[in-house]
């Protein structure tokens, strides 16, 4: 009886021992592969450091990188933004992995870390002037404009509708003259007399704006009428070359040496859908009837007129 009691007690404690051992073996921190995670942590830390070095290089050479012409893209700003992205990405991964390791450790390690953090916070508060001053100096010395990945001026010029005015027309005619010179022709020179004629012609056409070049037979000079609203100078030149070859041929005519122009606003026929015809072939044509005869859909809208007289 006594031996059986001792045996039962011994078996009870042996069973409890193995149950405890099994429970300890199943704990999360023992299932955590520290070797593999340490390798991952090291790689993440290296990537984080490389990202910081990349940021320093990009920021230090941002002005040189921005001199590389990539339309509205500022290469220096793009490289800075990309490096910051990777700093945040790998920094967050490193922080998460450190947190996972700490969670699987004993409580005394966590307590030590909490105490260290509290000490650092206290020291930071006690010496806030000496700590915040370098941060403030660093902020003041940092050129935040280098962080901008696009050129605001160029972007605005791209997304803003170009204004058709004297500057626009002068740039347009400069490009026309550049093409004339390339072809071996004399450039067109602006004439105040033709400017007055263009003004008179615009007012004459406004008497019947839906008739092409209304009243053109009253003068013996060349004339082109454009509706360039919404286009840049180069875009509109390309459009004329592709869609209005007769008008372009007048601008390239070697018999002309001077020009005048007038910019006004008035009703004009706009094509609202695809149309196989893109150019009115001559004066005194009813524009709506002409396009409708080819099955094109049109509507009358207010538009900017650019009347150019050539002689």
C-alpha positions in Angstrom: 0.0 0.0 0.0 2.8 2.4 0.9 4.8 1.5 -2.2 1.8 2.1 -4.4 1.2 5.5 -2.9 4.8 6.5 -3.4 4.7 5.2 -7.0 1.5 7.2 -7.7 3.0 10.4 -6.3 6.2 9.9 -8.4 4.2 9.2 -11.5 2.1 12.3 -10.8 5.1 14.6 -10.7 6.7 12.9 -13.7 3.6 13.5 -15.7 3.5 17.1 -14.6 7.1 17.5 -15.5 6.6 16.2 -19.1 3.4 18.3 -19.5 5.4 21.4 -18.5 8.2 20.5 -20.8 5.8 20.0 -23.7 4.1 23.3 -22.9 7.4 25.2 -22.8 8.4 23.6 -26.1 5.2 24.9 -27.8 5.7 28.5 -26.6 5.9 31.0 -29.5 9.4 32.3 -28.7 10.8 28.7 -29.0 9.1 28.2 -32.4 10.7 31.4 -33.7 13.6 30.7 -36.0 16.1 33.2 -34.7 18.9 32.2 -37.1 16.8 32.8 -40.2 15.2 35.9 -38.8 18.6 37.3 -37.9 19.7 37.0 -41.5 16.5 38.7 -42.6 17.1 41.5 -40.0 20.7 42.0 -41.2 19.6 42.2 -44.9 16.9 44.7 -44.0 19.3 46.8 -42.0 21.8 46.9 -44.9 19.0 47.9 -47.3 18.0 50.7 -44.8 21.6 52.0 -44.6 22.0 51.8 -48.4 18.7 53.8 -48.8 20.1 56.5 -46.5 23.3 56.7 -48.4 21.3 56.9 -51.7 19.3 59.8 -50.2 22.5 61.6 -49.1 23.9 61.2 -52.7 20.7 62.3 -54.3 20.3 65.3 -52.1 23.9 66.4 -52.4 23.8 66.2 -56.2 20.2 67.2 -56.8 21.0 70.5 -58.6 23.3 68.7 -61.1 20.6 66.0 -61.6 17.9 68.6 -62.2 19.9 70.0 -65.1 19.2 66.9 -67.0 16.2 67.7 -69.2 13.4 65.2 -68.8 10.4 67.3 -69.8 8.7 68.4 -66.6 10.5 65.7 -64.5 13.1 66.9 -62.1 15.5 64.0 -61.9 17.0 65.1 -58.6 13.6 65.4 -56.9 12.6 62.0 -58.2 15.7 60.3 -56.9 15.2 62.0 -53.5 11.6 60.8 -53.3 12.5 57.3 -54.3 15.3 57.1 -51.7 12.9 58.4 -49.0 10.4 55.7 -50.0 13.0 52.9 -49.5 14.2 54.5 -46.3 10.6 54.3 -44.9 10.0 50.8 -46.4 13.1 49.1 -45.0 13.1 51.2 -41.8 9.5 50.0 -41.1 10.5 46.4 -41.8 13.5 46.7 -39.5 11.3 48.1 -36.7 8.7 45.4 -37.2 11.4 42.6 -37.0 13.0 44.1 -33.9 9.5 44.3 -32.3 8.8 40.7 -33.2 12.1 39.6 -31.6 11.4 41.6 -28.4 7.9 40.2 -28.1 9.3 36.7 -27.9 11.8 37.5 -25.2 11.4 37.3 -21.4 9.8 40.1 -19.5 13.0 41.3 -17.9 14.4 42.2 -21.4 11.3 44.2 -22.1 11.5 46.0 -18.8 15.1 47.0 -19.4 14.2 48.4 -22.8 11.3 50.4 -21.4 13.6 51.8 -18.7 16.2 52.8 -21.3 13.5 54.5 -23.4 12.2 56.4 -20.3 15.8 57.5 -19.5 16.3 58.7 -23.1 13.0 60.6 -23.0 13.9 62.3 -19.7 17.3 63.3 -21.0 15.7 64.6 -24.2 13.3 66.7 -22.2 16.1 68.0 -19.8 18.3 68.9 -22.7 15.6 70.0 -25.2 17.4 73.2 -26.2 20.6 71.4 -27.2 18.7 68.7 -29.0 16.1 70.8 -30.8 18.5 73.5 -31.9 20.5 71.2 -34.3 17.2 69.8 -35.6 16.0 73.4 -36.3 19.3 74.3 -37.9 19.2 71.2 -40.1 15.6 72.1 -41.2 16.6 75.7 -42.0 19.6 74.6 -44.0 17.6 72.0 -46.0 16.5 73.1 -49.4 13.0 71.6 -49.5 12.6 72.7 -53.2 14.9 69.9 -54.2 12.4 67.4 -53.0 9.9 68.5 -55.7 9.9 65.8 -58.4 8.4 68.0 -61.2 9.0 71.5 -62.5 6.0 73.5 -61.4 6.5 76.1 -64.1 6.7 73.6 -66.9 3.8 71.6 -65.5 1.6 74.7 -65.3 2.5 75.6 -68.9 1.5 72.0 -69.9 -1.8 71.9 -68.1 -2.8 75.5 -68.6 -4.6 76.4 -71.8 -2.2 78.7 -73.8 -3.4 82.3 -74.2 -3.6 83.4 -77.8 -2.1 86.9 -77.7 0.7 88.9 -79.3 3.4 86.8 -77.6 1.8 83.6 -78.9 1.6 85.0 -82.4 5.1 86.3 -82.4 6.4 82.9 -81.3 4.2 81.3 -84.0 5.6 83.5 -86.7 9.2 83.0 -85.5 8.7 79.2 -86.0 7.1 79.9 -89.4 10.2 82.0 -90.4 12.5 79.3 -89.1 10.9 76.9 -91.5 11.1 79.4 -94.4 14.8 80.0 -93.7 15.4 76.2 -93.6 13.8 76.1 -97.1 16.0 78.9 -98.3 13.3 81.6 -98.3 13.4 85.1 -96.8 11.7 85.4 -93.4 8.4 87.3 -93.2 8.6 90.8 -91.5 5.8 92.4 -89.6 4.1 95.3 -91.3 2.0 97.9 -89.4 0.0 98.6 -92.6 -0.9 94.9 -92.9 -1.8 94.8 -89.2 -4.4 97.5 -90.0 -5.7 95.6 -93.0 -6.0 92.4 -90.9 -8.1 94.4 -88.4 -10.3 95.7 -91.2 -10.6 92.2 -92.7 -11.6 90.7 -89.3 -14.4 93.3 -88.9 -15.5 92.6 -92.5 -15.7 88.8 -91.9 -17.7 89.3 -88.8 -20.6 90.6 -91.0 -21.0 87.0 -92.1 -18.7 84.8 -90.1 -20.0 81.5 -91.4 -18.8 82.3 -94.9 -15.1 81.6 -95.4 -13.0 84.7 -96.0 -16.1 86.8 -96.5 -15.2 89.8 -98.7 -11.8 88.4 -99.7 -12.1 89.5 -103.3 -11.9 93.1 -102.3 -8.1 92.8 -101.7 -5.2 91.4 -103.7 -3.2 90.1 -100.8 -2.8 86.6 -99.3 -4.8 85.7 -96.3 -5.1 82.9 -93.8 -7.5 82.6 -90.9 -6.7 80.3 -88.0 -8.5 79.2 -84.9 -5.6 78.2 -82.6 -7.3 78.3 -79.2 -6.1 75.6 -76.8 -2.9 74.9 -78.7 0.7 75.8 -78.2 2.6 77.4 -81.1 4.4 74.2 -82.1 1.3 72.1 -81.7 -0.7 74.4 -84.0 2.1 74.5 -86.7 2.1 70.7 -86.7 -1.7 70.8 -87.0 -1.6 73.2 -90.0 1.0 71.1 -91.8 -1.1 67.9 -91.3 -4.7 69.3 -91.7 -4.4 72.6 -93.6 -1.7 72.2 -96.3 -3.2 75.0 -98.5 -2.9 77.4 -95.6 0.6 76.2 -94.8 1.7 76.6 -98.4 0.6 80.3 -98.3 2.9 80.8 -95.2 5.7 79.2 -97.2 5.0 81.1 -100.4 8.3 82.7 -101.6 6.3 85.6 -103.2 5.5 87.0 -99.7 7.9 89.0 -97.6 5.7 90.8 -95.1 2.8 90.0 -92.9 0.3 91.6 -90.5 -2.2 90.0 -88.1 -5.2 90.7 -85.9 -6.5 88.6 -83.0 -10.3 88.8 -82.4 -13.1 86.7 -81.0 -16.2 85.7 -83.0 -18.5 82.8 -84.0 -16.9 79.9 -85.8 -17.9 76.5 -87.1 -16.5 73.7 -85.0 -16.5 70.0 -86.0 -17.8 67.9 -83.2 -17.0 64.4 -84.6 -14.7 62.7 -87.1 -14.6 64.5 -90.4 -12.6 63.4 -93.5 -12.3 67.1 -94.6 -10.2 69.3 -92.4 -9.7 72.4 -94.5 -11.9 74.9 -96.4 -10.4 75.1 -99.9 -11.2 78.8 -100.7 -13.2 82.0 -99.9 -16.9 82.7 -100.0 -17.9 79.1 -99.0 -20.7 78.4 -96.5 -18.6 76.5 -94.0 -21.5 74.6 -92.3 -23.0 73.5 -95.5 -19.6 72.5 -96.8 -18.8 70.2 -93.9 -22.3 68.9 -93.6 -22.1 67.8 -97.3 -19.4 65.4 -96.3 -21.4 64.0 -93.4 -19.6 65.9 -90.7 -21.4 67.1 -87.5 -20.8 70.8 -86.7 -21.8 73.5 -84.3 -21.3 77.2 -84.0 -19.2 78.4 -81.0 -17.4 81.5 -80.0 -13.7 81.1 -80.9 -10.4 83.1 -81.1 -9.7 84.2 -84.7 -6.1 84.8 -85.9 -6.3 86.7 -89.2 -2.9 86.9 -91.0 -2.4 89.0 -94.1 0.5 88.3 -96.4 2.1 90.5 -99.2 
